Amino acid sequence: MRELPVLAAKGLSVSFPGAGGRTTRAVDGVDLDLGRGEIVALVGESGCGKTTLARTLVGLEPPSAGEVVVNGTPLDRSRRGLRQHRRDVQLVLQDPTGALNPRHSVYEAVAEGLRIHGRHDGEQARVAAALAAAGLRSPERFFLRYPHELSGGQRQRVVIAGALALEPQVIIADEPVSSLDASVRGEILALLLRLRADLGLSLLVVTHDLGLAWNIADRIAVMYLGRIVEQGPTEQVLENPQHPYTRALLSVVPEIHHLEPQVLSGEPPDPSRIPAGCRFHPRCPLLLAGPDGQPSPAERAGIADRCRTEPLPVLPADGEHRAACLMRGDSGMPLPTVS
Protein backbone atom coordinates (compact mmCIF):
# COMPACT_ATOMS: atom_id res chain seq x y z
CA MET A 1 0.00 0.00 0.00
CA ARG A 2 1.41 3.39 -1.02
CA GLU A 3 2.13 6.02 1.60
CA LEU A 4 -0.32 8.92 1.77
CA PRO A 5 0.82 11.58 -0.74
CA VAL A 6 1.98 14.92 0.64
CA LEU A 7 0.33 16.70 -2.32
CA ALA A 8 -2.14 15.45 -4.92
CA ALA A 9 -4.44 16.55 -7.72
CA LYS A 10 -7.75 14.67 -7.84
CA GLY A 11 -9.71 15.06 -11.08
CA LEU A 12 -8.27 18.56 -11.36
CA SER A 13 -9.44 20.89 -14.13
CA VAL A 14 -8.70 24.57 -14.73
CA SER A 15 -10.56 26.54 -17.40
CA PHE A 16 -10.39 30.13 -18.58
CA PRO A 17 -12.68 32.23 -20.79
CA GLY A 18 -11.37 32.13 -24.35
CA ALA A 19 -11.85 34.05 -27.55
CA GLY A 20 -15.28 33.94 -29.18
CA GLY A 21 -16.97 32.78 -26.00
CA ARG A 22 -15.11 29.46 -26.02
CA THR A 23 -13.64 27.94 -22.87
CA THR A 24 -9.92 27.21 -22.73
CA ARG A 25 -9.33 23.97 -20.79
CA ALA A 26 -5.74 24.46 -19.68
CA VAL A 27 -5.92 21.49 -17.28
CA ASP A 28 -8.59 18.94 -18.11
CA GLY A 29 -8.99 16.15 -15.60
CA VAL A 30 -5.66 15.34 -13.94
CA ASP A 31 -4.84 12.83 -11.23
CA LEU A 32 -1.29 13.32 -9.97
CA ASP A 33 0.36 12.81 -6.61
CA LEU A 34 3.67 13.51 -4.93
CA GLY A 35 5.00 11.31 -2.16
CA ARG A 36 7.02 12.49 0.81
CA GLY A 37 10.67 12.87 -0.19
CA GLU A 38 9.85 12.07 -3.82
CA ILE A 39 10.83 13.92 -7.00
CA VAL A 40 8.29 13.85 -9.82
CA ALA A 41 9.00 15.40 -13.23
CA LEU A 42 6.02 16.90 -15.08
CA VAL A 43 7.02 16.87 -18.75
CA GLY A 44 5.51 18.23 -21.96
CA GLU A 45 5.69 20.82 -24.72
CA SER A 46 5.13 24.51 -24.07
CA GLY A 47 1.43 25.26 -23.78
CA CYS A 48 0.42 21.78 -22.60
CA GLY A 49 -0.82 23.04 -19.20
CA LYS A 50 2.18 22.21 -17.00
CA THR A 51 2.59 25.69 -15.49
CA THR A 52 -1.16 26.12 -14.92
CA LEU A 53 -1.23 22.79 -13.09
CA ALA A 54 1.78 23.85 -11.00
CA ARG A 55 0.17 27.20 -10.09
CA THR A 56 -3.04 25.43 -9.11
CA LEU A 57 -1.17 22.99 -6.88
CA VAL A 58 0.51 25.97 -5.16
CA GLY A 59 -2.88 27.61 -4.65
CA LEU A 60 -2.38 30.52 -7.05
CA GLU A 61 -5.13 29.37 -9.45
CA PRO A 62 -8.55 28.11 -8.33
CA PRO A 63 -9.61 24.80 -9.89
CA SER A 64 -12.71 24.71 -12.07
CA ALA A 65 -13.34 21.11 -11.01
CA GLY A 66 -11.66 18.52 -8.83
CA GLU A 67 -9.49 19.36 -5.88
CA VAL A 68 -5.99 19.75 -4.50
CA VAL A 69 -5.37 17.39 -1.57
CA VAL A 70 -2.70 18.01 1.06
CA ASN A 71 -1.66 15.12 3.32
CA GLY A 72 -5.00 13.45 2.62
CA THR A 73 -7.13 16.55 3.29
CA PRO A 74 -8.72 18.77 0.61
CA LEU A 75 -7.03 22.16 0.42
CA ASP A 76 -8.77 24.76 2.58
CA ARG A 77 -9.31 27.63 0.12
CA SER A 78 -10.11 30.19 2.82
CA ARG A 79 -7.68 33.09 3.08
CA ARG A 80 -6.08 31.54 6.14
CA GLY A 81 -5.92 28.08 4.55
CA LEU A 82 -4.29 29.36 1.37
CA ARG A 83 -1.78 31.39 3.38
CA GLN A 84 -0.68 28.28 5.26
CA HIS A 85 -0.60 26.23 2.07
CA ARG A 86 1.59 28.73 0.24
CA ARG A 87 4.07 28.55 3.11
CA ASP A 88 4.19 24.75 2.98
CA VAL A 89 4.25 24.52 -0.85
CA GLN A 90 6.73 26.92 -2.43
CA LEU A 91 7.04 27.80 -6.12
CA VAL A 92 10.47 28.37 -7.69
CA LEU A 93 10.24 30.14 -11.05
CA GLN A 94 12.40 29.48 -14.09
CA ASP A 95 13.86 32.96 -14.52
CA PRO A 96 15.79 34.01 -11.40
CA THR A 97 16.46 37.46 -12.86
CA GLY A 98 12.75 38.12 -13.23
CA ALA A 99 11.96 36.56 -9.85
CA LEU A 100 14.31 38.88 -7.93
CA ASN A 101 13.63 42.57 -7.37
CA PRO A 102 16.77 44.37 -8.62
CA ARG A 103 16.36 46.95 -5.81
CA HIS A 104 16.36 44.31 -3.08
CA SER A 105 19.53 42.91 -1.58
CA VAL A 106 19.97 39.17 -1.24
CA TYR A 107 19.05 39.45 2.43
CA GLU A 108 15.80 41.27 1.65
CA ALA A 109 14.93 38.82 -1.13
CA VAL A 110 15.25 35.80 1.16
CA ALA A 111 13.63 37.53 4.14
CA GLU A 112 10.59 38.69 2.13
CA GLY A 113 8.64 35.47 2.54
CA LEU A 114 9.42 35.32 6.26
CA ARG A 115 8.04 38.82 6.69
CA ILE A 116 4.91 38.13 4.63
CA HIS A 117 4.15 35.11 6.81
CA GLY A 118 4.99 36.86 10.07
CA ARG A 119 8.07 34.75 10.84
CA HIS A 120 10.05 37.54 12.51
CA ASP A 121 11.78 35.48 15.18
CA GLY A 122 15.45 34.83 14.43
CA GLU A 123 15.13 36.33 10.95
CA GLN A 124 18.85 36.79 10.32
CA ALA A 125 19.66 33.23 11.38
CA ARG A 126 16.86 31.86 9.17
CA VAL A 127 18.11 33.83 6.16
CA ALA A 128 21.69 32.67 6.73
CA ALA A 129 20.60 29.03 7.13
CA ALA A 130 18.51 29.16 3.95
CA LEU A 131 21.37 30.64 1.91
CA ALA A 132 23.77 28.02 3.24
CA ALA A 133 21.30 25.23 2.45
CA ALA A 134 21.02 26.60 -1.10
CA GLY A 135 24.79 26.30 -1.49
CA LEU A 136 25.83 29.93 -0.85
CA ARG A 137 28.41 29.27 1.84
CA SER A 138 29.58 31.99 4.19
CA PRO A 139 26.07 33.36 3.62
CA GLU A 140 26.72 36.65 5.40
CA ARG A 141 28.97 37.61 2.46
CA PHE A 142 25.90 37.68 0.24
CA PHE A 143 23.55 39.65 2.52
CA LEU A 144 24.26 43.08 1.00
CA ARG A 145 24.82 42.01 -2.58
CA TYR A 146 22.28 42.73 -5.32
CA PRO A 147 21.06 40.49 -8.17
CA HIS A 148 23.18 42.23 -10.82
CA GLU A 149 26.30 41.36 -8.78
CA LEU A 150 25.56 37.61 -8.92
CA SER A 151 26.01 34.94 -11.55
CA GLY A 152 22.97 33.18 -13.00
CA GLY A 153 23.57 30.15 -10.82
CA GLN A 154 23.91 32.28 -7.70
CA ARG A 155 20.67 34.11 -8.51
CA GLN A 156 18.84 30.79 -8.84
CA ARG A 157 20.29 29.70 -5.49
CA VAL A 158 18.96 32.90 -3.90
CA VAL A 159 15.48 32.15 -5.29
CA ILE A 160 15.69 28.61 -3.89
CA ALA A 161 16.89 30.02 -0.54
CA GLY A 162 13.82 32.26 -0.44
CA ALA A 163 11.66 29.16 -0.71
CA LEU A 164 13.70 27.22 1.86
CA ALA A 165 13.50 30.00 4.45
CA LEU A 166 9.85 29.09 5.12
CA GLU A 167 10.74 25.42 5.73
CA PRO A 168 8.23 24.04 3.19
CA GLN A 169 7.20 20.42 2.73
CA VAL A 170 7.10 20.75 -1.07
CA ILE A 171 8.94 22.77 -3.69
CA ILE A 172 7.44 23.09 -7.15
CA ALA A 173 10.23 24.13 -9.53
CA ASP A 174 9.06 25.45 -12.91
CA GLU A 175 11.87 24.91 -15.47
CA PRO A 176 14.48 25.51 -12.73
CA VAL A 177 17.55 25.29 -14.97
CA SER A 178 16.27 26.32 -18.42
CA SER A 179 17.86 29.78 -18.25
CA LEU A 180 21.24 28.53 -16.97
CA ASP A 181 24.45 27.57 -18.72
CA ALA A 182 25.06 23.86 -19.12
CA SER A 183 27.91 23.97 -16.60
CA VAL A 184 25.60 25.40 -13.93
CA ARG A 185 22.60 23.18 -14.67
CA GLY A 186 24.26 20.14 -13.12
CA GLU A 187 25.08 22.10 -9.96
CA ILE A 188 21.46 23.18 -9.46
CA LEU A 189 20.15 19.67 -10.13
CA ALA A 190 22.65 18.29 -7.61
CA LEU A 191 21.42 20.91 -5.14
CA LEU A 192 17.79 19.80 -5.57
CA LEU A 193 18.80 16.18 -4.99
CA ARG A 194 20.74 17.18 -1.88
CA LEU A 195 17.76 19.14 -0.51
CA ARG A 196 15.60 16.05 -0.92
CA ALA A 197 18.19 13.93 0.91
CA ASP A 198 19.01 16.41 3.68
CA LEU A 199 15.60 17.98 4.34
CA GLY A 200 13.18 15.29 3.16
CA LEU A 201 11.64 17.73 0.70
CA SER A 202 9.24 16.61 -1.99
CA LEU A 203 9.80 18.21 -5.40
CA LEU A 204 7.62 18.56 -8.47
CA VAL A 205 9.92 19.62 -11.31
CA VAL A 206 8.12 21.12 -14.32
CA THR A 207 10.18 20.75 -17.47
CA HIS A 208 10.09 20.18 -21.22
CA ASP A 209 13.39 18.28 -20.95
CA LEU A 210 13.20 14.50 -20.59
CA GLY A 211 16.97 14.42 -20.21
CA LEU A 212 16.62 16.46 -17.03
CA ALA A 213 13.88 14.14 -15.82
CA TRP A 214 16.16 11.15 -16.41
CA ASN A 215 18.81 12.67 -14.14
CA ILE A 216 16.65 13.77 -11.24
CA ALA A 217 13.18 12.23 -11.06
CA ASP A 218 11.80 9.15 -9.32
CA ARG A 219 8.65 9.26 -11.45
CA ILE A 220 7.60 11.02 -14.65
CA ALA A 221 4.20 12.35 -15.70
CA VAL A 222 3.93 13.28 -19.38
CA MET A 223 1.32 15.97 -20.12
CA TYR A 224 -0.36 16.73 -23.42
CA LEU A 225 -3.14 19.26 -24.01
CA GLY A 226 -4.16 19.48 -20.37
CA ARG A 227 -4.03 15.82 -19.44
CA ILE A 228 -1.48 13.26 -18.24
CA VAL A 229 -1.02 10.78 -21.10
CA GLU A 230 1.72 8.62 -19.55
CA GLN A 231 3.10 8.27 -16.05
CA GLY A 232 5.18 5.87 -14.04
CA PRO A 233 8.65 5.21 -12.60
CA THR A 234 11.32 7.11 -14.52
CA GLU A 235 13.28 4.07 -15.67
CA GLN A 236 10.17 2.32 -16.99
CA VAL A 237 8.80 5.38 -18.81
CA LEU A 238 12.08 6.34 -20.43
CA GLU A 239 13.35 2.86 -21.27
CA ASN A 240 9.99 1.57 -22.52
CA PRO A 241 7.74 4.54 -23.41
CA GLN A 242 4.20 3.39 -24.15
CA HIS A 243 2.59 6.55 -25.55
CA PRO A 244 3.58 7.79 -29.03
CA TYR A 245 3.84 11.35 -27.69
CA THR A 246 6.36 10.26 -25.06
CA ARG A 247 8.29 8.37 -27.72
CA ALA A 248 8.43 11.46 -29.94
CA LEU A 249 9.68 13.65 -27.08
CA LEU A 250 12.23 11.05 -26.08
CA SER A 251 13.52 10.48 -29.61
CA VAL A 252 15.22 13.88 -29.73
CA VAL A 253 16.98 13.65 -26.35
CA PRO A 254 20.74 13.44 -27.10
CA GLU A 255 21.42 11.05 -24.21
CA ILE A 256 18.90 8.54 -25.57
CA HIS A 257 20.00 6.45 -28.54
CA HIS A 258 17.45 3.66 -28.86
CA LEU A 259 14.75 5.61 -30.79
CA GLU A 260 14.82 7.09 -34.27
CA PRO A 261 14.44 10.90 -34.20
CA GLN A 262 10.82 11.78 -34.84
CA VAL A 263 9.28 15.16 -35.64
CA LEU A 264 5.62 15.54 -34.73
CA SER A 265 3.43 17.03 -37.44
CA GLY A 266 1.66 20.31 -36.73
CA GLU A 267 1.37 22.33 -33.54
CA PRO A 268 -0.41 21.29 -30.34
CA PRO A 269 -4.16 21.91 -30.80
CA ASP A 270 -5.87 24.97 -29.32
CA PRO A 271 -6.94 24.05 -25.74
CA SER A 272 -10.28 25.75 -26.44
CA ARG A 273 -10.85 23.20 -29.25
CA ILE A 274 -9.74 19.87 -27.83
CA PRO A 275 -10.24 17.15 -30.45
CA ALA A 276 -12.78 14.38 -29.97
CA GLY A 277 -11.47 10.96 -29.08
CA CYS A 278 -7.80 10.72 -28.17
CA ARG A 279 -6.63 14.32 -27.98
CA PHE A 280 -3.30 13.35 -29.56
CA HIS A 281 -4.82 11.68 -32.62
CA PRO A 282 -4.40 14.61 -35.09
CA ARG A 283 -0.61 14.38 -34.64
CA CYS A 284 -0.19 10.70 -33.81
CA PRO A 285 2.33 8.91 -36.05
CA LEU A 286 0.55 5.62 -35.35
CA LEU A 287 -2.63 7.00 -36.92
CA LEU A 288 -1.10 8.82 -39.88
CA ALA A 289 -0.57 6.88 -43.11
CA GLY A 290 3.02 6.47 -44.26
CA PRO A 291 4.48 8.32 -47.26
CA ASP A 292 4.02 5.20 -49.37
CA GLY A 293 0.25 5.35 -48.79
CA GLN A 294 0.21 2.18 -46.68
CA PRO A 295 -2.43 1.97 -43.93
CA SER A 296 -1.40 3.36 -40.57
CA PRO A 297 -0.66 1.00 -37.67
CA ALA A 298 -3.97 2.05 -36.07
CA GLU A 299 -5.88 1.23 -39.24
CA ARG A 300 -4.19 -2.16 -39.48
CA ALA A 301 -5.17 -2.80 -35.86
CA GLY A 302 -8.76 -1.85 -36.65
CA ILE A 303 -8.96 0.89 -34.03
CA ALA A 304 -8.44 4.08 -36.09
CA ASP A 305 -12.08 5.13 -35.71
CA ARG A 306 -11.90 4.57 -31.95
CA CYS A 307 -8.79 6.77 -31.76
CA ARG A 308 -10.71 9.58 -33.47
CA THR A 309 -13.93 9.30 -31.47
CA GLU A 310 -13.47 7.45 -28.17
CA PRO A 311 -12.48 9.61 -25.18
CA LEU A 312 -9.76 8.06 -23.06
CA PRO A 313 -10.08 7.84 -19.27
CA VAL A 314 -8.02 9.87 -16.83
CA LEU A 315 -4.94 7.89 -15.80
CA PRO A 316 -4.98 6.96 -12.10
CA ALA A 317 -2.13 8.25 -9.95
CA ASP A 318 -1.30 4.83 -8.53
CA GLY A 319 2.45 4.74 -9.23
CA GLU A 320 2.12 2.07 -11.92
CA HIS A 321 3.44 2.59 -15.44
CA ARG A 322 0.35 3.55 -17.45
CA ALA A 323 -0.38 5.26 -20.76
CA ALA A 324 -3.63 6.61 -22.23
CA CYS A 325 -3.32 5.01 -25.66
CA LEU A 326 -5.55 2.53 -27.48
CA MET A 327 -2.53 1.09 -29.27
CA ARG A 328 -1.45 -0.77 -26.16
CA GLY A 329 -3.01 -3.13 -23.64
CA ASP A 330 -6.66 -3.75 -24.43
CA SER A 331 -6.22 -3.11 -28.16
CA GLY A 332 -4.22 -6.30 -28.52
CA MET A 333 -1.44 -4.35 -30.22
CA PRO A 334 0.85 -2.90 -27.56
CA LEU A 335 3.72 -0.67 -28.54
CA PRO A 336 6.91 -2.73 -28.90
CA THR A 337 9.24 -3.01 -25.94
CA VAL A 338 12.46 -1.10 -26.52
CA SER A 339 15.51 -3.31 -26.11
C-alpha positions as CSV (number, residue, x, y, z in Angstrom):
1,M,0.0,0.0,0.0
2,R,1.4,3.4,-1.0
3,E,2.1,6.0,1.6
4,L,-0.3,8.9,1.8
5,P,0.8,11.6,-0.7
6,V,2.0,14.9,0.6
7,L,0.3,16.7,-2.3
8,A,-2.1,15.4,-4.9
9,A,-4.4,16.6,-7.7
10,K,-7.8,14.7,-7.8
11,G,-9.7,15.1,-11.1
12,L,-8.3,18.6,-11.4
13,S,-9.4,20.9,-14.1
14,V,-8.7,24.6,-14.7
15,S,-10.6,26.5,-17.4
16,F,-10.4,30.1,-18.6
17,P,-12.7,32.2,-20.8
18,G,-11.4,32.1,-24.3
19,A,-11.9,34.1,-27.6
20,G,-15.3,33.9,-29.2
21,G,-17.0,32.8,-26.0
22,R,-15.1,29.5,-26.0
23,T,-13.6,27.9,-22.9
24,T,-9.9,27.2,-22.7
25,R,-9.3,24.0,-20.8
26,A,-5.7,24.5,-19.7
27,V,-5.9,21.5,-17.3
28,D,-8.6,18.9,-18.1
29,G,-9.0,16.2,-15.6
30,V,-5.7,15.3,-13.9
31,D,-4.8,12.8,-11.2
32,L,-1.3,13.3,-10.0
33,D,0.4,12.8,-6.6
34,L,3.7,13.5,-4.9
35,G,5.0,11.3,-2.2
36,R,7.0,12.5,0.8
37,G,10.7,12.9,-0.2
38,E,9.9,12.1,-3.8
39,I,10.8,13.9,-7.0
40,V,8.3,13.8,-9.8
41,A,9.0,15.4,-13.2
42,L,6.0,16.9,-15.1
43,V,7.0,16.9,-18.7
44,G,5.5,18.2,-22.0
45,E,5.7,20.8,-24.7
46,S,5.1,24.5,-24.1
47,G,1.4,25.3,-23.8
48,C,0.4,21.8,-22.6
49,G,-0.8,23.0,-19.2
50,K,2.2,22.2,-17.0
51,T,2.6,25.7,-15.5
52,T,-1.2,26.1,-14.9
53,L,-1.2,22.8,-13.1
54,A,1.8,23.9,-11.0
55,R,0.2,27.2,-10.1
56,T,-3.0,25.4,-9.1
57,L,-1.2,23.0,-6.9
58,V,0.5,26.0,-5.2
59,G,-2.9,27.6,-4.7
60,L,-2.4,30.5,-7.1
61,E,-5.1,29.4,-9.4
62,P,-8.5,28.1,-8.3
63,P,-9.6,24.8,-9.9
64,S,-12.7,24.7,-12.1
65,A,-13.3,21.1,-11.0
66,G,-11.7,18.5,-8.8
67,E,-9.5,19.4,-5.9
68,V,-6.0,19.7,-4.5
69,V,-5.4,17.4,-1.6
70,V,-2.7,18.0,1.1
71,N,-1.7,15.1,3.3
72,G,-5.0,13.5,2.6
73,T,-7.1,16.6,3.3
74,P,-8.7,18.8,0.6
75,L,-7.0,22.2,0.4
76,D,-8.8,24.8,2.6
77,R,-9.3,27.6,0.1
78,S,-10.1,30.2,2.8
79,R,-7.7,33.1,3.1
80,R,-6.1,31.5,6.1
81,G,-5.9,28.1,4.6
82,L,-4.3,29.4,1.4
83,R,-1.8,31.4,3.4
84,Q,-0.7,28.3,5.3
85,H,-0.6,26.2,2.1
86,R,1.6,28.7,0.2
87,R,4.1,28.6,3.1
88,D,4.2,24.7,3.0
89,V,4.2,24.5,-0.8
90,Q,6.7,26.9,-2.4
91,L,7.0,27.8,-6.1
92,V,10.5,28.4,-7.7
93,L,10.2,30.1,-11.1
94,Q,12.4,29.5,-14.1
95,D,13.9,33.0,-14.5
96,P,15.8,34.0,-11.4
97,T,16.5,37.5,-12.9
98,G,12.7,38.1,-13.2
99,A,12.0,36.6,-9.9
100,L,14.3,38.9,-7.9
101,N,13.6,42.6,-7.4
102,P,16.8,44.4,-8.6
103,R,16.4,47.0,-5.8
104,H,16.4,44.3,-3.1
105,S,19.5,42.9,-1.6
106,V,20.0,39.2,-1.2
107,Y,19.1,39.4,2.4
108,E,15.8,41.3,1.6
109,A,14.9,38.8,-1.1
110,V,15.3,35.8,1.2
111,A,13.6,37.5,4.1
112,E,10.6,38.7,2.1
113,G,8.6,35.5,2.5
114,L,9.4,35.3,6.3
115,R,8.0,38.8,6.7
116,I,4.9,38.1,4.6
117,H,4.1,35.1,6.8
118,G,5.0,36.9,10.1
119,R,8.1,34.7,10.8
120,H,10.1,37.5,12.5
121,D,11.8,35.5,15.2
122,G,15.4,34.8,14.4
123,E,15.1,36.3,10.9
124,Q,18.8,36.8,10.3
125,A,19.7,33.2,11.4
126,R,16.9,31.9,9.2
127,V,18.1,33.8,6.2
128,A,21.7,32.7,6.7
129,A,20.6,29.0,7.1
130,A,18.5,29.2,3.9
131,L,21.4,30.6,1.9
132,A,23.8,28.0,3.2
133,A,21.3,25.2,2.4
134,A,21.0,26.6,-1.1
135,G,24.8,26.3,-1.5
136,L,25.8,29.9,-0.9
137,R,28.4,29.3,1.8
138,S,29.6,32.0,4.2
139,P,26.1,33.4,3.6
140,E,26.7,36.6,5.4
141,R,29.0,37.6,2.5
142,F,25.9,37.7,0.2
143,F,23.6,39.6,2.5
144,L,24.3,43.1,1.0
145,R,24.8,42.0,-2.6
146,Y,22.3,42.7,-5.3
147,P,21.1,40.5,-8.2
148,H,23.2,42.2,-10.8
149,E,26.3,41.4,-8.8
150,L,25.6,37.6,-8.9
151,S,26.0,34.9,-11.5
152,G,23.0,33.2,-13.0
153,G,23.6,30.1,-10.8
154,Q,23.9,32.3,-7.7
155,R,20.7,34.1,-8.5
156,Q,18.8,30.8,-8.8
157,R,20.3,29.7,-5.5
158,V,19.0,32.9,-3.9
159,V,15.5,32.2,-5.3
160,I,15.7,28.6,-3.9
161,A,16.9,30.0,-0.5
162,G,13.8,32.3,-0.4
163,A,11.7,29.2,-0.7
164,L,13.7,27.2,1.9
165,A,13.5,30.0,4.4
166,L,9.9,29.1,5.1
167,E,10.7,25.4,5.7
168,P,8.2,24.0,3.2
169,Q,7.2,20.4,2.7
170,V,7.1,20.7,-1.1
171,I,8.9,22.8,-3.7
172,I,7.4,23.1,-7.2
173,A,10.2,24.1,-9.5
174,D,9.1,25.5,-12.9
175,E,11.9,24.9,-15.5
176,P,14.5,25.5,-12.7
177,V,17.5,25.3,-15.0
178,S,16.3,26.3,-18.4
179,S,17.9,29.8,-18.2
180,L,21.2,28.5,-17.0
181,D,24.4,27.6,-18.7
182,A,25.1,23.9,-19.1
183,S,27.9,24.0,-16.6
184,V,25.6,25.4,-13.9
185,R,22.6,23.2,-14.7
186,G,24.3,20.1,-13.1
187,E,25.1,22.1,-10.0
188,I,21.5,23.2,-9.5
189,L,20.2,19.7,-10.1
190,A,22.7,18.3,-7.6
191,L,21.4,20.9,-5.1
192,L,17.8,19.8,-5.6
193,L,18.8,16.2,-5.0
194,R,20.7,17.2,-1.9
195,L,17.8,19.1,-0.5
196,R,15.6,16.1,-0.9
197,A,18.2,13.9,0.9
198,D,19.0,16.4,3.7
199,L,15.6,18.0,4.3
200,G,13.2,15.3,3.2
201,L,11.6,17.7,0.7
202,S,9.2,16.6,-2.0
203,L,9.8,18.2,-5.4
204,L,7.6,18.6,-8.5
205,V,9.9,19.6,-11.3
206,V,8.1,21.1,-14.3
207,T,10.2,20.8,-17.5
208,H,10.1,20.2,-21.2
209,D,13.4,18.3,-20.9
210,L,13.2,14.5,-20.6
211,G,17.0,14.4,-20.2
212,L,16.6,16.5,-17.0
213,A,13.9,14.1,-15.8
214,W,16.2,11.1,-16.4
215,N,18.8,12.7,-14.1
216,I,16.6,13.8,-11.2
217,A,13.2,12.2,-11.1
218,D,11.8,9.1,-9.3
219,R,8.7,9.3,-11.4
220,I,7.6,11.0,-14.6
221,A,4.2,12.3,-15.7
222,V,3.9,13.3,-19.4
223,M,1.3,16.0,-20.1
224,Y,-0.4,16.7,-23.4
225,L,-3.1,19.3,-24.0
226,G,-4.2,19.5,-20.4
227,R,-4.0,15.8,-19.4
228,I,-1.5,13.3,-18.2
229,V,-1.0,10.8,-21.1
230,E,1.7,8.6,-19.5
231,Q,3.1,8.3,-16.1
232,G,5.2,5.9,-14.0
233,P,8.6,5.2,-12.6
234,T,11.3,7.1,-14.5
235,E,13.3,4.1,-15.7
236,Q,10.2,2.3,-17.0
237,V,8.8,5.4,-18.8
238,L,12.1,6.3,-20.4
239,E,13.3,2.9,-21.3
240,N,10.0,1.6,-22.5
241,P,7.7,4.5,-23.4
242,Q,4.2,3.4,-24.1
243,H,2.6,6.5,-25.5
244,P,3.6,7.8,-29.0
245,Y,3.8,11.4,-27.7
246,T,6.4,10.3,-25.1
247,R,8.3,8.4,-27.7
248,A,8.4,11.5,-29.9
249,L,9.7,13.7,-27.1
250,L,12.2,11.0,-26.1
251,S,13.5,10.5,-29.6
252,V,15.2,13.9,-29.7
253,V,17.0,13.6,-26.3
254,P,20.7,13.4,-27.1
255,E,21.4,11.1,-24.2
256,I,18.9,8.5,-25.6
257,H,20.0,6.4,-28.5
258,H,17.4,3.7,-28.9
259,L,14.7,5.6,-30.8
260,E,14.8,7.1,-34.3
261,P,14.4,10.9,-34.2
262,Q,10.8,11.8,-34.8
263,V,9.3,15.2,-35.6
264,L,5.6,15.5,-34.7
265,S,3.4,17.0,-37.4
266,G,1.7,20.3,-36.7
267,E,1.4,22.3,-33.5
268,P,-0.4,21.3,-30.3
269,P,-4.2,21.9,-30.8
270,D,-5.9,25.0,-29.3
271,P,-6.9,24.1,-25.7
272,S,-10.3,25.7,-26.4
273,R,-10.8,23.2,-29.2
274,I,-9.7,19.9,-27.8
275,P,-10.2,17.1,-30.4
276,A,-12.8,14.4,-30.0
277,G,-11.5,11.0,-29.1
278,C,-7.8,10.7,-28.2
279,R,-6.6,14.3,-28.0
280,F,-3.3,13.3,-29.6
281,H,-4.8,11.7,-32.6
282,P,-4.4,14.6,-35.1
283,R,-0.6,14.4,-34.6
284,C,-0.2,10.7,-33.8
285,P,2.3,8.9,-36.0
286,L,0.5,5.6,-35.3
287,L,-2.6,7.0,-36.9
288,L,-1.1,8.8,-39.9
289,A,-0.6,6.9,-43.1
290,G,3.0,6.5,-44.3
291,P,4.5,8.3,-47.3
292,D,4.0,5.2,-49.4
293,G,0.3,5.3,-48.8
294,Q,0.2,2.2,-46.7
295,P,-2.4,2.0,-43.9
296,S,-1.4,3.4,-40.6
297,P,-0.7,1.0,-37.7
298,A,-4.0,2.0,-36.1
299,E,-5.9,1.2,-39.2
300,R,-4.2,-2.2,-39.5
301,A,-5.2,-2.8,-35.9
302,G,-8.8,-1.9,-36.7
303,I,-9.0,0.9,-34.0
304,A,-8.4,4.1,-36.1
305,D,-12.1,5.1,-35.7
306,R,-11.9,4.6,-31.9
307,C,-8.8,6.8,-31.8
308,R,-10.7,9.6,-33.5
309,T,-13.9,9.3,-31.5
310,E,-13.5,7.4,-28.2
311,P,-12.5,9.6,-25.2
312,L,-9.8,8.1,-23.1
313,P,-10.1,7.8,-19.3
314,V,-8.0,9.9,-16.8
315,L,-4.9,7.9,-15.8
316,P,-5.0,7.0,-12.1
317,A,-2.1,8.2,-10.0
318,D,-1.3,4.8,-8.5
319,G,2.4,4.7,-9.2
320,E,2.1,2.1,-11.9
321,H,3.4,2.6,-15.4
322,R,0.4,3.5,-17.5
323,A,-0.4,5.3,-20.8
324,A,-3.6,6.6,-22.2
325,C,-3.3,5.0,-25.7
326,L,-5.6,2.5,-27.5
327,M,-2.5,1.1,-29.3
328,R,-1.4,-0.8,-26.2
329,G,-3.0,-3.1,-23.6
330,D,-6.7,-3.8,-24.4
331,S,-6.2,-3.1,-28.2
332,G,-4.2,-6.3,-28.5
333,M,-1.4,-4.3,-30.2
334,P,0.9,-2.9,-27.6
335,L,3.7,-0.7,-28.5
336,P,6.9,-2.7,-28.9
337,T,9.2,-3.0,-25.9
338,V,12.5,-1.1,-26.5
339,S,15.5,-3.3,-26.1
